[in-house]
Amino acid sequence: MAEPAAEEQRFSLREVLDTFRSCLSENREVLVADYVAGWRGLVRFLNSLGSVFSFISKDATNKIQILDNFLQSENRVHYASVQSMVQFELENELVDLTKRGKFPESGCRTLLRLHRALRWLELFLERLRTSGEDGKTSAMCSEAYNESLAQHHPWIVRTAAGVAFCALPGRATFFEVMNAGAPDQVVAMLGDALPLISEVYQVVEDVYAHNDLLQLP
C-alpha cells in the first residue's frame, strides 16, 4: 500500500503547470484555492530534493494550512480570490499593517510570504532552464535567493541558506525530480510554466502594491 502513497507525493511539473494555468480567472483574479494547490506541488518539488530546502518548504506548508483554514471557514466566500481576500480583510481591519499583533496570521500576510517565495522559485527555475549541463545549481539558487527572499530574512537565516545551497545536487538531478521526460522536454515545459507563474506573481504583486501591502510585517 506504500507505493501509491509515495507515487501521490511525487512532484509533477505538468500538474503544477496546469494548476497555475487555472489560477487566473477570465477577469484576471487569482483564485486562492488553485494558488494553494500549485504551492502544494512546489512543496513536493522542494521535499524531493531532501532537507536542503526544508527551511522554506516547512514554512510554506504552514502557510498553505492557514489559507486552507480560511478557504473552509464561514468567511470562505471572501477568500475565493486574492483580490476579494484583500478587500475583505482591509475593510474589516483584519490586517496588522504596522506590526504583528492581533492578526499575525491574516490571509494577506500569509499569502505574501508564499508570494515572496514564489519569486525566488521563479528566478531559480529560470536559471535552471537556461543554464548549461554543467551549470552550478548552488550559484543559481544563491543568486535567485539574494534577489528575492534574502531581503526578507534575518542574517542567521540567510547564512544557513547559503550553507544549505552548497549541498544542492546537479542540474540533471533537478530535471529528474521534475518527472517531465528528457532534459529537452523539461526545458520546454519550464518554458511553458514559468511565464504562467510569472503572470500570477505579477498580478498578486500589483494587488499588494496598489493596497500598500508589500511590506507587511
C-alpha positions as CSV (number, residue, x, y, z in Angstrom):
1,M,0.0,0.0,0.0
2,A,3.0,2.3,0.4
3,E,3.7,2.6,-3.3
4,P,0.5,4.5,-4.3
5,A,1.1,7.0,-1.4
6,A,4.7,7.5,-2.5
7,E,3.5,8.0,-6.1
8,E,1.0,10.5,-4.9
9,Q,3.7,12.6,-3.3
10,R,5.9,12.7,-6.4
11,F,6.3,16.1,-7.9
12,S,4.9,16.6,-11.4
13,L,5.9,19.7,-13.4
14,R,2.9,19.1,-15.7
15,E,0.5,19.2,-12.7
16,V,2.0,22.5,-11.4
17,L,1.8,23.9,-14.9
18,D,-1.9,23.0,-15.2
19,T,-2.6,24.4,-11.7
20,F,-1.1,27.8,-12.3
21,R,-2.8,27.9,-15.7
22,S,-6.2,27.7,-13.9
23,C,-5.1,30.1,-11.2
24,L,-6.1,33.2,-13.2
25,S,-9.8,33.7,-13.9
26,E,-11.1,35.3,-17.1
27,N,-11.1,38.7,-15.3
28,R,-7.5,38.1,-14.0
29,E,-8.4,37.3,-10.4
30,V,-6.0,35.0,-8.7
31,L,-8.0,32.1,-7.3
32,V,-6.7,31.2,-3.9
33,A,-7.6,27.5,-4.0
34,D,-5.7,27.0,-7.2
35,Y,-2.8,29.1,-5.9
36,V,-2.6,26.9,-2.8
37,A,-2.8,23.7,-5.0
38,G,0.1,25.0,-7.1
39,W,2.1,25.6,-3.9
40,R,1.4,22.0,-2.7
41,G,3.1,20.8,-5.9
42,L,6.0,23.1,-5.4
43,V,6.4,21.9,-1.8
44,R,6.6,18.3,-3.2
45,F,9.3,19.5,-5.5
46,L,11.3,21.0,-2.7
47,N,10.9,18.0,-0.5
48,S,12.0,15.7,-3.3
49,L,15.4,17.3,-3.1
50,G,15.9,16.3,0.6
51,S,16.4,18.6,3.5
52,V,18.2,21.4,1.7
53,F,15.0,23.4,1.2
54,S,13.3,22.4,4.5
55,F,13.5,25.9,5.9
56,I,11.3,27.1,3.0
57,S,9.1,24.0,2.5
58,K,8.1,23.8,6.2
59,D,7.2,27.4,6.3
60,A,5.3,27.1,3.0
61,T,3.4,24.1,4.4
62,N,2.4,26.1,7.4
63,K,1.1,29.0,5.2
64,I,-0.8,26.6,3.0
65,Q,-2.6,25.2,6.0
66,I,-3.6,28.7,7.2
67,L,-5.0,29.6,3.8
68,D,-6.8,26.2,3.7
69,N,-8.4,27.1,7.0
70,F,-9.7,30.4,5.5
71,L,-11.0,28.5,2.5
72,Q,-13.0,26.2,4.8
73,S,-14.2,28.9,7.2
74,E,-17.6,30.6,7.3
75,N,-16.0,33.6,5.5
76,R,-14.7,31.4,2.7
77,V,-16.6,33.3,0.0
78,H,-14.3,36.3,0.7
79,Y,-11.2,34.1,0.2
80,A,-12.2,32.9,-3.2
81,S,-9.6,35.2,-4.9
82,V,-6.6,37.2,-3.7
83,Q,-8.5,40.4,-4.7
84,S,-11.6,39.6,-2.7
85,M,-9.5,38.5,0.3
86,V,-7.5,41.7,0.3
87,Q,-10.7,43.8,0.1
88,F,-12.5,41.8,2.8
89,E,-9.6,41.9,5.3
90,L,-8.8,45.6,4.8
91,E,-12.4,46.7,5.0
92,N,-12.8,44.7,8.3
93,E,-9.5,45.8,9.7
94,L,-8.2,42.2,9.9
95,V,-4.6,43.0,8.9
96,D,-1.8,44.2,11.1
97,L,-0.4,47.0,8.9
98,T,2.4,48.2,11.1
99,K,3.4,45.3,13.5
100,R,2.4,41.7,14.1
101,G,-0.2,41.8,16.9
102,K,-3.9,40.9,16.8
103,F,-3.9,39.2,13.3
104,P,-0.4,37.6,12.8
105,E,-1.9,35.0,10.5
106,S,-4.2,37.2,8.3
107,G,-4.7,35.9,4.8
108,C,-2.9,38.9,3.4
109,R,0.2,38.4,5.5
110,T,0.2,34.6,4.9
111,L,-0.1,34.8,1.2
112,L,2.5,37.5,1.0
113,R,5.1,35.0,2.4
114,L,4.2,32.5,-0.3
115,H,4.3,35.3,-2.9
116,R,7.8,36.2,-2.0
117,A,9.0,32.5,-2.1
118,L,7.3,32.1,-5.5
119,R,9.5,34.8,-6.9
120,W,12.6,33.0,-5.6
121,L,11.5,29.7,-7.2
122,E,10.6,31.5,-10.5
123,L,14.1,33.1,-10.7
124,F,15.8,29.8,-9.7
125,L,13.9,27.7,-12.2
126,E,14.5,30.2,-15.0
127,R,18.3,29.9,-14.3
128,L,18.0,26.1,-14.4
129,R,16.1,26.3,-17.7
130,T,18.7,28.5,-19.4
131,S,21.9,27.0,-17.9
132,G,24.2,24.6,-19.5
133,E,24.6,20.9,-18.4
134,D,27.5,21.8,-16.1
135,G,25.8,24.9,-14.6
136,K,26.3,25.2,-10.8
137,T,22.9,24.9,-9.2
138,S,24.3,26.3,-5.9
139,A,25.3,29.5,-7.6
140,M,21.9,29.7,-9.4
141,C,20.0,29.2,-6.3
142,S,22.0,31.6,-4.2
143,E,21.7,34.3,-6.9
144,A,17.9,33.8,-7.1
145,Y,17.6,33.8,-3.3
146,N,19.7,37.0,-2.9
147,E,17.4,38.8,-5.5
148,S,14.2,37.8,-3.7
149,L,13.8,36.1,-0.3
150,A,17.1,37.2,1.3
151,Q,15.9,40.8,1.8
152,H,13.1,39.5,4.0
153,H,15.1,37.0,6.1
154,P,17.3,37.8,9.1
155,W,21.0,37.3,8.9
156,I,21.0,33.9,10.6
157,V,18.5,32.5,8.1
158,R,20.5,34.0,5.2
159,T,23.7,32.4,6.5
160,A,22.0,29.0,6.9
161,A,20.5,29.2,3.5
162,G,23.9,29.9,1.9
163,V,25.4,26.9,3.6
164,A,22.5,24.7,2.6
165,F,22.6,25.7,-1.1
166,C,26.2,24.4,-1.3
167,A,24.8,20.9,-0.9
168,L,22.5,21.1,-3.9
169,P,22.6,18.3,-6.4
170,G,23.5,18.9,-10.1
171,R,21.2,20.2,-12.8
172,A,20.5,16.6,-14.0
173,T,19.0,15.6,-10.6
174,F,16.7,18.6,-10.6
175,F,15.4,17.7,-14.1
176,E,14.9,14.1,-13.0
177,V,12.8,15.2,-10.0
178,M,10.5,17.2,-12.3
179,N,9.3,13.9,-13.9
180,A,8.8,15.6,-17.2
181,G,10.9,13.4,-19.5
182,A,14.2,14.0,-21.1
183,P,16.2,17.2,-20.4
184,D,15.0,18.9,-23.6
185,Q,11.4,18.1,-22.6
186,V,11.9,19.6,-19.1
187,V,13.4,22.7,-20.6
188,A,10.4,23.1,-23.0
189,M,7.9,22.5,-20.2
190,L,9.6,25.0,-18.0
191,G,9.4,27.4,-20.9
192,D,5.7,27.0,-20.8
193,A,5.3,27.0,-17.0
194,L,7.5,30.0,-16.0
195,P,5.5,32.6,-17.9
196,L,2.3,31.4,-16.2
197,I,3.9,31.5,-12.8
198,S,5.4,35.0,-13.6
199,E,2.0,36.3,-14.7
200,V,0.3,35.0,-11.5
201,Y,3.2,36.6,-9.5
202,Q,2.8,39.9,-11.2
203,V,-1.0,40.1,-10.7
204,V,-0.6,39.5,-7.0
205,E,2.3,41.9,-6.8
206,D,0.1,44.6,-8.4
207,V,-2.8,43.9,-6.0
208,Y,-0.5,44.2,-3.0
209,A,1.3,47.3,-4.3
210,H,-2.0,49.0,-5.0
211,N,-3.1,48.4,-1.4
212,D,0.4,49.2,0.1
213,L,0.7,45.7,1.5
214,L,4.1,44.6,0.1
215,Q,6.0,45.3,3.3
216,L,3.5,43.7,5.8
217,P,5.4,42.8,9.0
